[in-house]
Amino acid sequence: MKRLFVLGFIMMLVGVLNAQQALVTINKLDEITIISKMNLTMDFSKAKIYNLTEEEFSRYEVDWNKDRKSIVNSCIKGLKPHVKKYFRLGNYPDAPYTMAITVTELGRKEQIKGSVEIVSANGTVLFHMDDVQTNDAITQVPALTTKLAMTKYLSLRMGRKIGKIIRDILKKESK
C-alpha cells in the first residue's frame, strides 16, 4: 500500500516538476539514512559559462579556479536551510552519500541550468533530476561587479531551488 502511495506521489510530483521544467527520473531518497553527511560537488566541465567553455572562462575570469570552492559553498548555503532536517550537507569527501550537480549552462539571461544526482558510496543512484533551472526573474540583484560574483549568486539560487524540491519530496515520503 505504501509503495502504491509513493508511486502515485512520484507520478504527481513528476507532473509538477515538468511544469517547472525539472524532471525527477529516479527517486529512492527514502533509502538515505536521516541526518547522514552528504558531500556536494559541482561539475562545470560540460557547461557553457557566459557562452564560453569552462577552460575559456577560466582564462577570462582569472579567479575562477581558486574561487570554485566559494561557488560550491554558495550552493550549499542555498540548500542547507531546506534539507538540514534530513542530512548534513557540505564538503565531506568521505560521506556515505554525494549530491553531484552538473551545470550545463550558466549566466545566459541570468540563469543556471543543470542536473542533480544523489549517489551512495557504493555507486547506487538514489535520486536523479534533469532540467533544473533558475530562470525566474531576479527581483533584487545585489551589487555584482564581476561575472564570478553573478555565478556565486546564481549558484545560491540553484541551491535554494534544489533544496526546496528535495525537501518537499522527503516531507511527503516521511508521512
Secondary structure, DSSP 8 states (H G I E B T S, - for coil): -HHHHHHHHHHHHHHHHHHTT-EEEEE-GGGS-TTEEEEEEEE-TT-EETTB-HHHHHHHSTTHHHHHHHHHHHHHHHHHHHHTTTEEEES-TT-SEEEEEEEEEESTTS-EEEEEEEEETTS-EEEEEEEEE--S--SS-----SHHHHHHHHHHHHHHHHHHHHHHHHHHHT-
